[in-house]
């Protein structure tokens, strides 16, 4: 029997009792059609995750004190990032952890809905993976072709071997044009090279035009997600931040109000900027053009309002033909946000009339990674963030706990290529469940590469001393069956006899999260097998 049409679908599933308040339906009118019905996600707004508020006004209740936003990892020079410590702090902020988990799982579910709506989804993934593999296998030729075609289109092309060289080139271009202010659309590459801090030290003002990036910039934080950089923040966090930095009403946490206030404060800075900057999602060798995909149109502002446009492009973004582009466009937003397409797919082929356009092609370790037998396929990544949305560790620990430009599963395999020692602990922040590999639109074997990094880092002595000692002891125990069985019997007896608080101390972080160890079995599998089948197995 089908549900009653009067009953909201959200109530049928019981989500209204479970969802974080920040994910429940808002009363804002900008997310509605003229007839009052809500926009769906593909029309620019995610479907409401909870039913509308009843017409009757409930009794006023004192507003709860907002939970302080947990901060990211504490860095200590070149010492290894302590993801565990930062993750524990994020988990302890229960309102933030709950919202973050639910928000990203919602994106994962939307992605699954889009996948099931396209019969050829797996064929698209296979084709996208093959195109990227071909492009990477012939990268020098396609980069030369891209450069030649771009120059023919009137674009000036520069090459940067390192992140530092990239920053110097960009600063030189700005200085040559007398630029003192730069508007910029979201770019993970410029985060990777530290461009914003570098130019700020040179006296150049940078204004992020992506809403999430602007929030993070105002809060002096790095992005916590590749696609939705401020997804770890509650509305109360943004309201507090905007009140402090933009002078907004600190008591108004309405998302529409906050977005509009940021727009009004930032638009004059955009209109008066001396230069603009974008990244690129794809660079097409055949045409010498590049494509930037956004949902806010901010790349168009950055590229077309000022007279100078600088595009920073990682060399792995090159694809052979314009015909290949459609494959990736169909996969990108569906994988990232569960929407059929990004709102804006902006093609840039040359400078606008009276303007100048420069492209900086950046290596910054990519050529070295291309030569890594086990890790080179990570260069296929199209930065959709699907692996992050599905990862149970990332969803519950927050992106800032990774202390790196790239977080989540893809970050676990990218970051050690930049600095093995500093990011040596990150590959262990995974359950190796393989969900990241299952959702990757270009079929990168992410969980297998995470495991490969663990092995390589252990062999190089980059594993934490405590973990190394524990695994060494476990290896010795597991290699002697009689010793292992004796230890198991002793542990079972101790767990049954010891008081609960003592067992909790031995259980460590497992019990500190409010969990209990499972009951001790009365009989091991080995003893059961001996009892029922006799001593036929080897000791």
N, C-alpha and C positions, 0 to 999 in steps of 0.2 A: 504494500500500500504506500502511495506517495505521501509525503508530509503535507499537512494543511498549508495552503498558500498564505494564510494569515500569519503563520508562524515564521519569524525571521530565520533564515538559514543558520545564522550564527547561534541562535538559541537552540536550534535542533541539535547542534553539535556540542552544546554546553560550554563554548569558549568564553562566554561572558563572565563566568565565574573564575576563570583561570588567568586571563590575560593581564599583563602589566598595564596600569592606567595610561602610560604614555603611548600605548598601541591601540587604545580604544578610540572609537569614532569621535571626532571633534565636531563642534557645532559651527565651525567656520563656513561661510557661504561660498567662498572661492572654490571649494571642492565639490560644487553641485551644478547640475544643469539648471536652466532657467525654470523648469517645472518643479524644482526642488529635489529631484532624485540625485543620488550620488554619482560622481564620476567613478568609473572603474579604473584599474591600474593602467591599462593601455591608453587611457585618455588623460593620463598625467597624475593620477592619484591612486594610491593603493586602496583596495576595498576595505571597508571598516572591519576591524577584527572583533568588534563587540557591538551589540545593538544600540540604537539611538537612546538617548536619555528620555524617560517618560515626560509627558507634557507637564504633569503636576510637579511643582517645585518642592523638593524634599526639604526637611527641616535643616537649617544651616548647622554645619558642624565645624568646629575649629580646624583650621587648616594644619595638617601635620608639618612638622619641620622638615624641609627638604634634606635628603641624604647628601652629605658632601661627596663631590666627585673623587673617586680614587685616582691617584696619579700613576704615571707609568714607571718603568723600571728605573732604579737608581744606578747610574753608570759610575764606574770607578776606573777611569783611565782605560787601559788596555786589558783590564781583568775580564774574565768571561762574564757574559750577561747572566744574571740570576733570574731566570724566567720564573722559577718556582716561587720566589719571594714576592715578586710583583703579582703573580697570579693569585696567591693567597690573599693579598690585599684587595684585589678586584672581587674575588668570590665573597669576601667578608662584607663588601658593599652590596647587600642582597638586592636592593631595588635596581641597581645598575646591572648586576649580573643577570637578573631575571629578564629585564627588558632586552638586554643585548642578546641573550640566548633566543628569546622568542622572536625578536625582530629578524635575526639572520635565518632562523629556521623557517620563518614565513617566506623569505626570499628563496630558500631552497625548495619549498613546496610549490611556489609559483614557477620556479624553473622546471620542476617535474611536470607541471600542468602544460607548459609550453612544449616540452619534449614529447609528451604523449599526443599532442595535437598535430605533430608533424610525422607522418609515416616514414619519411626518409631521414629521420634524425641521425641514426647511426651511420648512414651513408655520408651525411654531411660531416660528421666527426672524422670518419675515415679519410674523406677528401681533404678536409682542412689539415689534418695531421700530415698527409702525404705532400700537400703543397708546401707546408712549412719545412718539411724534411728536405724536399728538393731545393727550396730556396737557400737553406742553410748549407747544403752540400755544394752549392754553386754561388756562395755568398760574394766572393770577390768580383765575379763577372756581373752579378746583378747590381752590386753597389756602383761599379763603374758605369753601367748602363743608366742607373738612376741619376748619377751625377751629371752625365753628359746631357740627358734629356732635361734635367732641371735647369742647367745652365742655358740650354737652348730656349727655355721658357722665360729667361730673364732673371732667374734666381741665382744668388751668389752662394756657393757651397764651401763649407769649411770642414776640416777633419780634426777631431780631438781624440787623442789616444787615451787620455786619462780624464777623470772628473775635474781635476785642477786645471787642465788645459781647456776644457769646456768652459769653465767659469771665467778664465782669462780671456778667451775669445769673445764671450758674450759681453764682458765688461768693456773690451776694446771697441766693439761695435757700438755700444751705448755711448762711450766717450767720443767716438768719431762723429756721432750725430748730436752731441751735446745733450743727451737725454739724462734727466735727473729723476724721472719717475717712470715706472714700468708696470703695466697691467698684465696679468698672467692668468691663463687658464690652467686647470689641474694637470700636473705632469709628475709622474713618479720618478722619471729620470732626473729632473732638477732637484727633487728631494734627495735622490741618491747622491748627487754631486755636492749637495749643500749650497746651492746657488743663492738661496734667499739670504742666509747669514753672510755669505761672501759679499754680495752686492750691498747689503746694509752697512758692512764695514767700509765700503767705498763711497758711502754717502748717497746711495741711490735708493729711493723709496719704491718698494714693491707692494702691489695691491693684488691679492688673490681675488679672482672674480667668481670662482665656484663657491657656492654658499657654504658647503661643508669645509672646504679648505680655508675660507675666510674666517669661519668660526675657530678653526684650529690655529690659524695665524694670530688672531686676536688673543687667544689663550696661550700663545707661545708653546704650542704642542705640535709634534709631528702628526701626520694622518695616521689613524689607527686601522684603516681598511683601504684597499686599493680603489674601490669604487665609491663607497660611502664613508668618507674620511672621519666624520664626527659621529658615527653610529653608536659610539659608546656613551654619548652624553644624553642625559635626560633633558626635558624641556626646562626644568628648573635650573640646570647648569647653564644653559644658553641664556635664559632670562637674567640670571645673576651676572654672567659675563657681559652681555649687551648693556645692562644697566651701568656697569663699571666703565666699559670702554666706549659705548655709543650714547649713553645718557638716556636710555629707554626706561619705561616704567618697570621697576623691579618686581612688582606684583603681578604683571601680566605675562602669563606663560603660554598664551595662545600662539600656535605655530605660525598662523597666517600673519599675525601682528609682528612677530619677531622677524619673519622673512621680509616683510614689507619695510620694516625699519632699517634692516641691513641694506636693502636695495636703495632706499632713499639716501642713506649715509654714504654709500659707495659709488653711486652713479656719478656725482660730480668729479670724483677722483678718476673715474674711467674716462669721462669726457675731456679731461685736461691732461691726460697722460701723454708723455713724450714718445713712448714706445710700447709695443705689445709683444707678448710671447705666448706660444703654444707648444705643446708636445705634438705627438702624432700617434694614432692607433695603427695606421698602416701607411707604408710608403710604396708606391707602385713604380717598379723599374721601367715598365713599358712606356709610361707617360711622363715620368719625372714629377709626378704630383703626389700629394699626401692627403690623408683623410683624418679628421678629428671628430670623434663621436662624443656628444654631450647631450644632457637632458635640459640644460638651462640656456643654451645658445651663447654661453659666455666665451667660447672660442671665437665666435664670429665678432664679438665686441673686441676681444684682444687683438685679433688680426686686422680688423678693418677700421677701427676708430683712429688709432695713431698712424702717423706716416711711416713708421718702421715696424716690420713684423719679423721676429726672430723665432725659428722653430728648432727645438732641440729634439733630435731623433736618434734613438738607439739603433745600431746597425742591424740588429736582428728583426727590426720592424719591416724590412723590405720583403715584398711579395712580387712575383714575376709580372703578372698581367692584371689589367683592369677587370677581366672576366673572373679572376680569382676572388676579387673583392666581395662579390655577392655572397660567397660561401661564408666568409667570416662575419659579414654584417648580419646574416641570418642567425648566426650562433652567439654573437657577442652579448647583446642585451638580454636575450632569452636566458643565457647562462648566468648573467650578472644579477639581473633584477626580476627575471620572470616576465618581462614585457616583450612584445613582438619585435620592437625595434627602438633604437634610441630616437629621441625627439628631433635631434639634429645630427645629420651626418654631413659634415662640411668638407668640401673638396677644395684644396688650394693648389693651383697650378702655376701661379706666377704672381708678381706684385700687382697691386691695384694701381690704377692710373695715378701717377704722381707720387707713388710710394716706393719703398724699397723692401725686398724680402731676402732674408738670409736663412740658410739651413746649416745647422751644426750637426754633423754625423758623429756619434760618440761611440767609442769602443768601451773604455773603462772596464776591462777584464772580460769582455764578451768573447774576444778571439781566443783567450786562454781557456775559457769554459768550453768553447767549441772543440778544443782538443782533449777534453776530459771524456774518456770512453764511457763512463757510467752516468755522467751528468750533463752531457751536451744537449740532450733533448729538452732540458728545462728552458732553452732558448726559444722553444716553440710558443711559450706562454703569451697569450694575448691580453693578459691583465684583466680578466673578467671577475675574479674573486669568487668563483663558484666553489673552489676548494675550501675557502675560508668560511663560506656560509654553511657548509655541511659539516665542518670539523668540530667534534664535540669539545676538543681542548681549546680551540680558538674561541668558540662561542662562549665558553665559561671563564676564560682567562683574560679576554680583552686584547685588542691588538697592540696596545702600548706596552704590554708586559714582555714583548719580544725584544724591545730595545733596538730595533733595526728598521730600515726603510720598508722592507718587505716582511710581513708577518704571516701567520697561519702556515698551512702546509707548504705553499710555494716558497715562503720565506725560509723554511727549514732547509731547503736545498739550494736556494740562491745565496743566502747570507754567508755561509762558510766559504764560498768562492771568493768573497771579498776579504774576509779575515777569519781564518780558521780558528785561531785562539779565542778571539773575542766572542765568536758565535758557536763555540764548541759544544755548549750545553743544549742548544736549540733543537738539534735533531732528536733529542730524547723527549721533547715535549710533544709526543704523539703516541696514540694507541696502536698505530699501524693497522687500522681497521680497513683501509683501502677505499673508503667512501670518496676521498679526494680524487683518486684516480678514476673512479666510476663517473664522476660528474665533469671531469675536465673536457672541454669541447675540442681540444686538439690531442687528446689521448696521451698526455704525459703520464708515465708510470711513477707518479709522485711518491707513493708509499714505498715502492721498491728503492727509489733513490734516497729516501730518508733512512731506510735500513742500511743502504750502502755507505752513507755518510757515517753512521754509527760505527760500522766496522772499520772504516778508514781512519776516523778520529781516534778510535781505541788503539789501532796499530801504531799511530803516530804519537801516542802518549798524551793526547789532548783531552782525555776523559778525566773528570773530577776524581781526586784520590779516593774519596769515600766510596764512590760508585765502582771504581776499579777494584778496590779491595773486596767489596761485596761480591762482585761478579767472579773474582778469582776464587774466593772461598766457595761460592756456589758451584763453580766448575769442578773444583776438587771433590766436593760432596757428590755431585751428580755423576761423576766418573767412577764411583765405587758403589755399586748397587746395595751391598750389605750395609755399608755405612749410611747410605741414604735412608734405607728402611728403618734402621735403628733410630736415626734422628727423627724420622717421621713419627714413630711410636712415642718417642720421648716428648716431642712437641705436642702431640695429641693429648697425652696424659697431663701435661702441664696446663694446657688450655682449659681442660675440663676441671682442673683442681684450683687454679689460681683465681683470686678475686677479680671482679670485672675491672676495677681501676688499674690493677697491675697489668692485665692483658691490654688495656687501652694504651698504656705507656709503650709497650712493645710494638703495638700496631702502628704507632707513629701518626703520620699525617692522615692515614685512612680513618682513624677514629676521631681525630680532631675536627673533621668535617661533619661530625654528628652521625657517623655510620658505625654500626657494630659489625664485628667479624661474624661470618656465618658459623652456625653450630658445627662443632667438631663431629665428623662422622664416627659411628661406633666401630666401623670396620673399613680398612683400606681396600682398594681394588685388588692389590696383590694378595692380601690375606684371604679375601673372598675367593679368589681364583684358586689358591692353594687348597682351601677347604672344600670347594666344590669340584675341582678337577684333579686334585692331587698335585704333587711336586713334579710337574712335567716341564716347567720353565727353568731356564738357566738362572743360577744365582748371580 
